[in-house]
Amino acid sequence: MNINSISVWSENNEFKGINLKKTPLDCYCVSVSCRNLVAFYSSTFTIEDDLTTSCQIFICHLSNMGEIATLQPSNADLHIIDHLEWNPSGLLLMAVDTFGKYGVWNCDSGCINQWGLLYAGKLHSNNDRVIAINWLPEKLNVALRFEPDSSEMNLNEMFPVIDGDFTLHNIAGLPVSGFCALSEAGKFTITYQGEVNENAATLTRYVCRDSIFAGDIAIKRDGSIVIVCCKDSDVNFPIDIIHLTVIENDKPVIDIASYSKIYIEGGTNISNTRLISRSDGMFDLLVGVVDGNKQGTSLQLWTCATKSFKLDPIFLEEGDMEEPETFDVSKWELIHSIRTESPVSCVSASNLPVVYSLGPGYPSSFILIALSDGRNKLLLKDSLEEVAFIEISPNGKLNSGAPLIKKAKFEETNVIRAVDFSSLACAAVLIDGLCNVYHLNLTVNRPSTLTRMLEFAMYTGNDVTDVLLLDNLQSDPERILQLFLEGFNRHPNDLQTLMWSRYLSVCSGLIRVGRNLVRIAEQHFTMVLEWIAMFLKSLARSTNMGERTPGERLSHIVARNATADLDKAMMALEAKEFVIDAHTLQSLQQLIQWVCDLCLYIVSAVPVPLGGATKPGSGLLRDVYILNLLRELLVVIRVWGVFKSNCLPVFTASSDSLDVLSLLFKLVTNLWACAKSGDAIDDSLIEECYYLSNQVMPPILNELVPRERGSSRCFVRMGRRHPPPYSWYPVDVIRRTHLGKNPPHELKQCLVCGSVSITGTSEAPTKTVRAKLWDRRWDFNCLCLGQWIKLQNKPVS
């Protein structure tokens, strides 16, 4: 694995009301969430007006870093941000300033450019600076397993749940949401959200009597906390390793479980300390030691080994013939050490949990170090062996490959100040002293490894953008898609049903990488039809307590009954289970209309000239599952039309007496029979489809599927205000209603597929509870499971 592509935000000093200003304390931080949201901050980038000077936290998505959202830390009375960290679920963002004040924001509206302050406070009363922070675990970790013979494993075997416990629990025994912090005065604090309608609660304990120069915090699988404390930069002072546990009685108490020390060998000063996670759930310690001549840094990797010692016979009583007692003692040992040409600026390590790693070809075991001479090295966790490097020249250009012999004069502002890996360890985000943000993609050489990463993201629910942006995946997405489909089909049917929505999302991303517009449109048809079908089937209510739900019985009856007569298929169904009140049916008319429009569009795709499958939707003519799903929905729509005729779809037909639903059901049934038997579509069926398209006007493609967004790799300087390159889409993708040229409502757009929807839930009097549930279902995600961004102005066509 090496670095294969680099994206940089271009420098541009044309700002309106935005100035670069040096502050007494330069702070840089960046954090990437499991949803691939990037949050970064620089104290040198401030917004000045006549009265105040304020800083901003910038948030963007990894797939489109040109669209930036801003968050105002001043809402929580924060000034110079020192730490940024996402919670394990990627829904909460925590920021801590240099005075020990903190704020936690959540994306309450579902748009990444709208954040609300959840709670804020102060960690310490004497304005001590925070050295390290970390979120408490909120869920059981799922590990990634790499083995040569793992092709026949199911998902539960490939991705085992790591046994462990949580640090704090609520009354119901579930893990609480909170974070822990270590101050320079040696005070350790756990801040967590209390019970309902209560403010944040805190637990404190002093773990060191002296002031702390550097440190780090990590949480083990059993819920215990590991703290590293450096009392001074001088190597003559030992590094303290403290293990803490939280005892939950009537009131939680922090207790010190063990205490150990590390004495550094060689060098004069300590520059960096970082806890590195291992595959067995333990942690190694990476220490940067500066030599006396200030020309380089020695990186030392320490590990904690457990050794057994027997009691010395001198302590035994005279005449005691028993074997001396054995004691297990944990001892820190130096296992690897390398030397760099210049001091280390910052260090980051990938945190992807892996059970078995098979070497440098797998994206789990990497450390990225930034040096003060502009070089950034990618190292292996286990041996500190250099895998790849990237160098930033004084003119801002990036070079990767073999080290350069001749070094140019380097500016201090080009030094990387903060770096963080993505959740799947396939990308890294860096920020330098000039507020330039760098996006690094790492190459995964094995197609089987790429497939395993996609399956892991599907199993855990993580965003797959960092995997989809890999250049070797974009060079051959069809092969990766085929391997992903083969792996998914090997799993049990129950597990496939459970992971079906995430499976469609990953497939949609792989197809979109291939840039085949026909397949992209067909995948959009499939996803929207799946979601609408699941929602409409869930409206039915069972009249008896059988093993099958009404939706399952509907699928069984329609699949077994091959009749092309819609009325006969409706009579075979127990219609009492699908009786719904008239107001609900009327509010769902737009969803019903879209299903029938899609059915008509697919039927019109049959008479393609010369038999070429070039029209979007023609690939679905051989999909047995989609055609049968359309038959099921047409039967349900016919049943609902008996109770409420206004809910039926509206067509532009040549005759008012034409029964379009019956004709559609007949043609779709015949197409389903041909696809099921594997026979070719005969000429008589093609003529019937062609004749129907002349009787009924089929919908246009833009009313069924959004236009694809342009290239997502547009990079700008942070804080640049300009309208993003949206494409105008006049239909609400959620409610299936036309928005018009000047919609009165606020709009939001998907960052993945470009679909547009109205922000929030409509409070129209015609909206019923079930229709509002459909709207609320997509508050935080699009139908393609992409994330929303609120439009500040009208989209540009």
Secondary structure, DSSP 8 states (H G I E B T S, - for coil): --EEEEEE-------SSEEE---SS--EEEEE-TT-EEEEEETTEEEE-SS-EEE-EEEEETTEEEEEEEE-GGGGT--SEEEEEE-TTSSEEEEEETTSEEEEEE-TTSBTT--EEEEEEES-TT---EEEEEE---S--B-EE--TT-TT--HHHHS-B-----S-B-TTS-B--EEEEEETTSEEEEEEE-STT--EEEEEEE--SS--SEEEEEE-TTS-EEEEEES-SBTTS-EEEEEEEEE-SSS-EEEEEEEEEE---S-SEEEEEEEEE-TTS-EEEEEEEE-TTSS-EEEEEEEEEEEEEE--GGGS-TT--S---EEEEEEEEEEEEEEESS-EEEEEE----EEE--STTSTTSEEEEEETTSEEEEEETTT--EEEEEEE-TTS-EEESS--SS-----GGGSEEEEEE-TTSSEEEEEETTS-EEEEEE----HHHHHHHHHHHHHHT---HHHHT-HHHHH-HHHHHHHHHHHHHTS-HHHHHHTHHHHHHHHHHHHHHTT-HHHHHHHHHHHHHHHHHHHHHHT---SS--SS-HHHHHHHHHHH-----HHHHHHTS-GGGG---HHHHHHTHHHHHHHHHHHHHHHHTSS-GGG---STTGGGGG-HHHHHHHHHHHHHHHHHHHH-GGGS----BS-TT--HHHHHHHHHHHHHHHHHHT----HHHHHHHHHHHHHB----GGGTS------S-----TT-----------BBTTT--B--SS-SS-EEEETTT--EEESS----TT--HHHHHHHHHTSS--TTS--EEE-SS----
